[in-house]
Amino acid sequence: METLLTALIHIQVNIFNLCFPVTLGLSAGQEVKENLTGTVGGTVTLPGAVTETETGFLLYGRTIIASVSNGGLKIIVKNIYQNKLQWNRSSGLFKITNLQRNDSGIYTVQRGEISSSYNLQIYDPAPTPAVTAVDVTSDLCLLTCSVDKPATLLWIRDQEIQNQIRSALYLTVTVCKEDRASSYRCAAANPAENKTVDVNVTILCGFNETETLNDRISYWIPVVVSVVVLMFVAFGVWMVKLKFLGRKEPAGQTQNRSGYSSPPEVSPQENDPTFTTVIYRT
């Protein structure tokens, strides 16, 4: 029995030496085909496929962690990948779930002489940004985007980046009153993902969406009211003056509609030199 067990061990070692060195050699010298990123707690799918009719392997570095044969998946490194490595029978793709920082590294999908290597980097999730207004005037508003751990921060107005900084905890942007109709976003990003928060500057900065029309109305109302008041005052002064002058007109004179005095009416007899008055006495 001992001799048989020893023989089986030697056979397994010989098979390993015949097969695995070729695989490991290809993995060690394989050029990375693609860089992949993931976040802690997330999921990543390796693009290389091993179909159910093929035999293939999945390697981490130079270690075979799983194999596919006869349409089934066999996990070799069970203490790490037993509950986190999946293989899709239809697509032939490997998926790693519940990612951790120590899952970063080179993964190689090999089937026959074809192999593809992928450099996977795992990052902490990007922090969620928070936006506050720190200084507000009638024409300007200063906004601060902050996070609880360093990240790349960006201020985006419509589709244009207004301000950005790497590995920072906060970033400010100045919003002008005339730009209140634009859409503003703050983004916190790392190589794996980004998180954004939309900002309603009309509310956060106290700007009113219809303020453009209201500003014009507010500007013209005092002007119009002042002009109307001045017109009424001028008309009142004119009427008082007209009435006052009318009281001082000499007897026999009247005022026409235009305010000018008219001469007293004279009978035709008084103006006609050819007219002679004859008085008969009896």
C-alpha positions in Angstrom: 0.0 0.0 0.0 2.8 2.4 0.9 4.6 1.6 -2.4 1.4 2.3 -4.3 0.8 5.6 -2.5 4.4 6.7 -3.2 3.9 5.8 -6.9 0.8 7.9 -7.1 2.5 10.8 -5.6 5.4 10.5 -8.1 2.9 10.3 -11.0 1.1 13.5 -9.8 4.4 15.3 -9.5 5.5 14.3 -13.0 2.2 15.4 -14.4 2.5 18.8 -12.6 6.1 19.1 -14.0 5.0 18.3 -17.5 1.9 20.5 -17.7 2.2 23.4 -15.2 5.7 24.7 -16.2 4.4 25.4 -19.7 1.4 27.2 -18.2 3.3 29.1 -15.7 5.9 30.1 -18.2 3.3 31.5 -20.5 1.8 33.4 -17.6 5.1 34.8 -16.4 6.0 36.1 -19.8 2.5 37.0 -21.0 2.0 40.6 -21.8 -0.8 42.3 -20.0 -3.7 42.7 -22.4 -5.9 45.1 -20.4 -5.9 47.1 -17.2 -9.0 46.5 -15.0 -10.2 48.4 -11.9 -12.5 47.5 -9.2 -13.7 48.8 -5.8 -13.6 47.1 -2.4 -16.8 45.0 -2.0 -17.5 45.2 -5.8 -17.4 42.8 -8.7 -15.2 42.4 -11.7 -15.6 40.2 -14.8 -12.4 39.1 -16.7 -12.9 39.5 -20.4 -11.1 36.3 -21.4 -13.5 33.4 -21.9 -13.2 29.6 -21.6 -16.3 28.0 -23.2 -17.9 24.9 -21.8 -16.5 22.8 -24.6 -13.0 23.9 -23.8 -10.5 23.2 -21.1 -8.9 26.2 -19.5 -7.3 27.7 -16.4 -7.5 30.9 -14.4 -4.2 32.0 -12.8 -3.4 34.6 -10.2 0.2 35.6 -10.8 1.8 32.2 -11.4 -0.7 30.2 -9.4 -3.6 28.3 -10.9 -6.6 29.1 -8.9 -9.4 27.4 -11.0 -9.9 25.2 -14.0 -12.7 24.6 -16.4 -13.2 21.2 -18.0 -16.2 19.1 -19.2 -18.4 22.1 -18.8 -17.7 22.6 -15.1 -15.7 24.8 -12.8 -13.2 23.5 -10.3 -11.8 25.9 -7.8 -8.3 24.9 -6.7 -7.5 27.7 -4.2 -10.6 27.2 -2.1 -9.6 29.1 1.0 -9.7 32.4 -1.0 -11.9 31.9 -4.0 -14.4 29.2 -3.0 -17.2 31.8 -2.3 -16.0 34.6 -4.6 -15.1 33.1 -8.0 -17.8 32.3 -10.5 -17.8 31.0 -14.0 -20.6 31.6 -16.5 -21.3 28.5 -18.5 -23.0 30.5 -21.3 -20.5 33.3 -21.8 -17.4 31.4 -20.5 -16.4 34.4 -18.4 -14.9 34.4 -14.9 -16.3 36.8 -12.3 -14.7 37.7 -9.0 -17.0 39.1 -6.3 -16.6 40.7 -2.9 -13.3 42.3 -4.1 -10.7 43.3 -1.5 -7.5 45.3 -1.8 -5.4 42.1 -1.8 -7.2 40.9 -4.9 -5.1 43.3 -7.0 -2.7 41.6 -9.3 -2.2 39.8 -12.7 -4.9 37.4 -13.7 -4.4 35.1 -16.7 -7.1 33.2 -18.6 -5.6 30.4 -20.5 -7.1 27.9 -22.9 -4.7 25.7 -24.8 -2.0 27.8 -26.2 -4.1 31.0 -26.0 -3.8 33.1 -22.9 -4.8 36.6 -22.0 -3.5 38.5 -18.9 -5.3 41.3 -17.1 -3.9 43.7 -14.5 -6.5 44.2 -11.8 -6.3 47.1 -9.3 -8.7 47.3 -6.5 -9.4 50.7 -4.9 -11.5 51.9 -2.0 -14.9 53.3 -3.1 -14.8 56.9 -4.1 -16.1 59.2 -1.3 -19.5 60.8 -1.6 -19.1 64.6 -2.0 -21.1 67.1 0.0 -21.7 70.7 -1.1 -22.2 73.8 1.0 -22.5 77.5 0.4 -19.9 79.3 2.4 -20.3 82.9 1.1 -23.3 84.4 -0.6 -23.9 87.9 -1.9 -26.5 89.4 -4.2 -24.3 88.7 -7.3 -21.9 85.9 -6.3 -22.0 82.6 -4.5 -19.0 80.6 -3.2 -19.6 76.8 -3.0 -17.4 74.2 -1.4 -17.3 70.6 -2.3 -15.9 68.4 0.4 -15.1 64.7 1.1 -14.0 62.7 4.1 -10.9 61.2 2.5 -8.6 62.5 -0.3 -9.9 62.1 -3.8 -9.8 63.8 -7.2 -12.4 66.6 -7.0 -14.0 68.3 -9.9 -16.5 71.2 -10.4 -18.5 70.8 -13.6 -20.8 73.4 -15.1 -23.0 72.0 -17.7 -20.5 69.8 -19.5 -17.4 71.9 -18.9 -14.9 71.4 -16.0 -14.6 74.6 -14.1 -12.1 73.5 -11.4 -10.3 70.4 -10.4 -7.7 69.1 -7.9 -6.0 65.8 -7.1 -5.9 64.1 -3.8 -7.8 66.8 -1.9 -10.4 67.1 0.8 -12.3 70.1 -0.6 -12.6 72.3 -3.7 -14.4 75.6 -4.2 -16.1 77.3 -7.1 -17.6 80.7 -7.6 -21.1 80.9 -9.1 -22.1 84.2 -10.8 -25.7 85.4 -10.6 -26.0 85.4 -14.4 -24.9 81.7 -14.5 -27.7 80.5 -12.1 -29.5 78.8 -15.0 -26.5 76.5 -15.6 -26.3 73.0 -14.1 -23.5 72.5 -11.6 -22.1 69.2 -10.3 -19.3 68.2 -8.0 -17.6 64.9 -8.6 -15.2 62.9 -6.4 -13.2 60.3 -8.3 -10.6 57.6 -8.1 -9.3 55.3 -10.8 -12.1 52.8 -10.2 -15.2 55.0 -10.0 -16.6 58.5 -9.4 -19.5 59.8 -7.5 -21.3 63.1 -8.3 -23.8 65.3 -6.6 -26.0 67.7 -8.5 -26.3 71.3 -7.1 -29.3 73.5 -7.5 -27.6 76.9 -7.2 -31.0 78.8 -7.4 -31.9 77.2 -4.1 -28.5 76.8 -2.4 -27.4 80.4 -3.3 -30.8 81.9 -2.9 -31.1 82.8 -6.6 -34.5 82.8 -8.1 -35.1 81.2 -11.5 -37.3 84.0 -12.6 -35.1 86.7 -11.1 -34.1 88.0 -14.5 -37.6 89.2 -15.3 -38.2 90.3 -11.8 -35.0 92.3 -11.8 -36.2 94.2 -14.9 -39.6 94.8 -13.4 -38.1 95.9 -10.1 -35.9 98.3 -12.0 -38.6 99.9 -14.1 -41.4 100.1 -11.6 -39.8 102.9 -9.6 -38.9 104.7 -12.8 -42.4 104.5 -14.1 -43.9 105.5 -10.8 -41.6 108.5 -10.5 -42.5 109.7 -14.0 -46.2 109.3 -13.3 -45.9 111.2 -10.0 -43.9 114.0 -11.6 -46.5 114.3 -14.4 -49.3 114.5 -11.8 -47.4 117.1 -9.8 -46.7 119.2 -13.0 -50.3 119.0 -14.0 -51.4 120.0 -10.5 -49.1 123.0 -10.5 -50.3 124.0 -13.9 -53.9 123.8 -12.9 -53.3 125.8 -9.7 -51.4 128.5 -11.7 -54.1 128.6 -14.3 -56.8 129.1 -11.6 -54.8 131.7 -9.8 -54.1 133.7 -12.9 -57.8 133.5 -13.8 -58.8 135.2 -10.6 -56.6 138.3 -11.3 -57.8 139.0 -14.8 -59.2 142.6 -15.3 -62.9 143.2 -15.8 -64.0 142.6 -19.3 -61.3 140.1 -20.0 -61.7 136.4 -20.2 -59.3 133.5 -20.7 -59.5 131.3 -23.6 -58.7 127.5 -23.5 -55.0 128.1 -24.0 -54.7 130.3 -20.9 -54.2 133.6 -22.8 -56.4 136.6 -22.1 -58.9 137.7 -24.7 -59.6 141.5 -25.2 -63.1 142.7 -24.2 -65.7 142.6 -26.9 -66.4 145.9 -28.6 -69.7 146.7 -30.4 -69.5 147.4 -34.1 -70.6 150.9 -33.6 -67.7 151.8 -31.4 -65.1 150.6 -34.0 -66.8 151.9 -37.2 -65.8 155.6 -37.9 -68.5 155.9 -40.5 -71.3 155.2 -38.2 -73.0 158.4 -36.8 -75.4 158.5 -34.0 -78.2 161.0 -34.5 -80.2 162.2 -31.5 -83.6 163.8 -32.1 -85.0 166.2 -29.5 -88.7 166.8 -29.2 
